[in-house]
Amino acid sequence: MGSDTKTPAIDSNLEHQIAFARHNFDNHQALIRACDTKSAVLITIMVFLGASVLQISKDAAAKIRWHPRGMALLSGFFVAAAVALFVAIIRAFITVHRVVKSRGARYYMAPLPGRDLLWQEHVLLHGNNTEYFEAVQSASQATILRNLTDQVFELAHISKEKMDSLRGAHWAIWLAFWSWAAAVALGLILLKT
């Protein structure tokens, strides 16, 4: 009774909604990190495939012959496999760029200090850390829920773009693998001739 501070009433329904939004936020962050990790693995694999074929290609290129017909066929398949691998590697690099490129807030028409609190540009709308602290401290549960759901919406778009890019690269991954296998096998055959 002797306390001068008032504690705002807590709406348990809003608390559950905030908890759900926070859970959804964390899930989207995890999906985004998984896509970034898969991109790193993709680049690592492509560099390995390219580097291993490059070594064989340097030696096998000297053995390429366009006569007789059997050697021309073998040489043509080797060159085609190497070119296909190069195309697949370029496509993989384009995919990784699409996955890891920077993205910003796209769905905020006119952000306002005190109302928009979660996206990095919104935090920086406040003059300093004290103003930002005060804005967050005075924000209602509904404002906090709105910021979380806005951020989840942004993250959902980012996650979908990243996943779509990775999904679109499946043909390049298979092309790279089979081209690599063919280039290595054909290169070794050329080296033995």
C-alpha atoms as one frame of an Amber mdcrd trajectory, in Angstrom:
protein
   0.000   0.000   0.000   2.883   2.398   0.593   4.349   1.899  -2.912   4.269
   4.765  -5.407   5.067   2.610  -8.434   2.281   1.098 -10.436   2.726  -2.221
 -12.155   0.782  -2.448 -15.385  -1.840  -5.160 -15.489  -0.640  -8.215 -17.361
  -3.006  -9.702 -19.900  -2.326 -13.447 -19.853  -3.757 -13.853 -23.365  -1.287
 -11.273 -24.674   1.489 -13.031 -22.758   0.686 -16.279 -24.578   0.547 -14.466
 -27.913   3.922 -12.833 -27.230   5.377 -16.210 -26.238   4.041 -17.747 -29.454
   5.416 -14.895 -31.566   8.778 -15.208 -29.818   8.818 -18.958 -30.489   7.958
 -18.316 -34.144  10.685 -15.639 -34.291  13.249 -18.118 -32.937  12.145 -20.804
 -35.414  12.567 -18.462 -38.369  15.988 -17.400 -37.103  16.985 -21.083 -36.904
  15.722 -21.727 -40.445  17.699 -18.750 -41.739  20.871 -19.954 -40.001  20.338
 -23.450 -41.440  20.082 -22.017 -44.960  23.261 -20.007 -44.435  25.053 -23.123
 -43.178  23.873 -25.142 -46.175  25.201 -22.397 -48.437  28.603 -22.639 -46.786
  28.602 -26.409 -47.271  27.564 -25.963 -50.917  30.459 -23.592 -51.587  32.908
 -25.913 -49.843  31.773 -28.871 -51.951  31.907 -26.866 -55.180  35.409 -25.584
 -54.429  36.540 -29.145 -53.745  34.985 -30.468 -56.966  36.408 -27.615 -59.029
  39.884 -27.836 -57.516  40.116 -31.595 -57.942  39.059 -31.441 -61.606  41.351
 -28.487 -62.249  44.364 -30.562 -61.252  43.393 -33.437 -63.553  42.394 -31.041
 -66.351  45.819 -29.414 -66.424  47.424 -32.771 -67.131  44.659 -34.206 -69.314
  44.406 -31.104 -71.549  47.757 -31.991 -73.084  46.351 -35.398 -74.085  43.232
 -34.079 -75.865  43.204 -35.266 -79.477  40.629 -34.750 -82.188  41.824 -37.685
 -84.317  41.130 -40.655 -84.474  37.399 -40.734 -83.856  37.651 -42.592 -80.519
  40.054 -40.021 -79.099  37.894 -37.186 -80.438  34.851 -38.667 -78.714  36.730
 -39.176 -75.450  38.187 -35.649 -75.644  34.796 -34.137 -76.471  33.114 -35.828
 -73.521  35.928 -34.704 -71.232  35.622 -31.073 -72.388  31.815 -31.227 -72.079
  32.060 -32.598 -68.529  34.539 -29.890 -67.531  32.351 -27.151 -69.031  29.239
 -28.573 -67.328  31.074 -28.609 -64.005  32.135 -24.990 -64.520  28.512 -24.002
 -65.267  27.292 -25.837 -62.155  29.908 -24.142 -59.984  28.944 -20.704 -61.313
  25.277 -21.494 -60.645  26.161 -22.587 -57.102  27.994 -19.310 -56.468  24.963
 -17.372 -57.746  22.730 -19.413 -55.435  24.930 -18.759 -52.438  24.953 -15.055
 -53.211  21.145 -15.082 -53.262  21.073 -16.875 -49.933  23.592 -14.767 -48.017
  22.936 -11.311 -49.492  21.954  -8.607 -47.028  18.294  -7.889 -46.566  16.516
  -5.115 -44.743  13.045  -4.256 -43.569  10.662  -4.052 -46.512   7.213  -3.909
 -44.976   7.399  -0.776 -42.841   5.982   2.265 -44.607   6.784   4.946 -42.021
   8.557   3.658 -38.903   8.132   5.755 -35.775  10.308   5.900 -32.652   8.446
   4.419 -29.713   6.141   2.350 -31.916   8.641   0.393 -34.028  11.220  -1.171
 -31.735  12.627  -4.418 -33.084  14.257  -4.020 -36.515  17.765  -2.533 -36.441
  16.786   0.627 -38.322  13.944   1.139 -35.835  16.253   0.880 -32.852  18.514
   3.484 -34.438  15.577   5.884 -34.906  15.942   6.623 -31.204  18.514   9.269
 -30.378  20.553   7.143 -27.976  20.418   4.005 -25.865  18.553   5.769 -23.049
  15.767   6.891 -25.386  15.510   3.379 -26.762  15.372   1.901 -23.249  12.591
   4.304 -22.302  10.656   3.483 -25.479  10.847  -0.243 -24.761  10.063   0.259
 -21.085   6.948   2.276 -21.855   5.761   0.021 -24.701   2.515  -1.792 -24.112
   2.219  -5.536 -24.494   0.255  -4.955 -27.692   3.110  -2.839 -29.097   5.626
  -5.525 -28.197   3.431  -8.200 -29.799   3.061  -6.047 -32.913   6.837  -5.602
 -33.177   7.431  -9.329 -32.773   4.829 -10.285 -35.361   6.168  -7.664 -37.790
   9.640  -9.116 -37.356   8.354 -12.680 -37.796   6.689 -11.569 -41.027   9.987
 -10.087 -42.265  11.925 -13.181 -41.229   9.403 -15.466 -42.937  10.040 -13.684
 -46.230  13.800 -13.857 -45.742  13.641 -17.552 -44.854  11.446 -18.341 -47.863
  13.775 -16.480 -50.252  16.774 -18.356 -48.902  15.042 -21.746 -49.063  13.715
 -21.108 -52.563  17.227 -20.213 -53.724  18.688 -23.394 -52.252  15.847 -25.501
 -53.638  16.459 -24.044 -57.099  20.087 -25.167 -56.996  19.400 -28.918 -56.811
  19.941 -29.380 -60.535  23.288 -27.572 -60.277  24.391 -29.822 -57.421  23.574
 -32.974 -59.385  25.120 -31.549 -62.545  28.279 -30.714 -60.602  28.528 -34.178
 -59.071  27.998 -36.107 -62.299  30.185 -33.716 -64.322  32.929 -34.022 -61.740
  32.719 -37.833 -61.796  32.761 -37.877 -65.599  35.612 -35.351 -65.864  37.741
 -37.275 -63.363  37.098 -40.628 -65.033  37.585 -39.309 -68.560  40.651 -37.313
 -67.506  42.258 -40.402 -66.020  41.495 -42.352 -69.197  43.027 -39.559 -71.285
  46.122 -39.593 -69.089  46.577 -43.321 -69.720  46.351 -43.002 -73.495
